[in-house]
Amino acid sequence: MDKKNTYFVDIDGTIFIYRKFETYETSEAQVIKSTKQYLQQVNDEGHMIILTTARPEYLREHTEQELTKNGVPYHKLIMQIERGPRYLINDMDPKKPGDRAIAINVKRDEGI
């Protein structure tokens, strides 16, 4: 059985061109094509995509509409996380070599 991966992906500056919170409802989201294509490939391979954002919870419906309108695939959406650095912590299986927690930092608005 082939195990699938889980991808935790930030929204603003990674999937959409970065905008300030106060402009979300009055400006159009601009999808970063390379990230969208990457997420589509990951999704097509059967991996899980969990989107994370510091956007406040009251913007959930608006955020979901933007993602749908732009065809961004995802399985879960976690709202209102902190704006500071994000840490992914996972255990390592002593019987299987390789990292079990991987971080990828991308330059804002440049995509994957």
ZIRAUR-V732312 format. One record per helix or strand of 3 or more residues. SS is the DSSP state (a for helix, b for strand). FROM is the first residue (numbers start at 0). LEN is the number of residues. Records with the same first field share a line. If there is no record, write none. Layout:
SS=FROM-LEN, FROM-LEN
This chain:
b=5-5, 47-5, 75-3
a=20-3, 32-12, 56-13
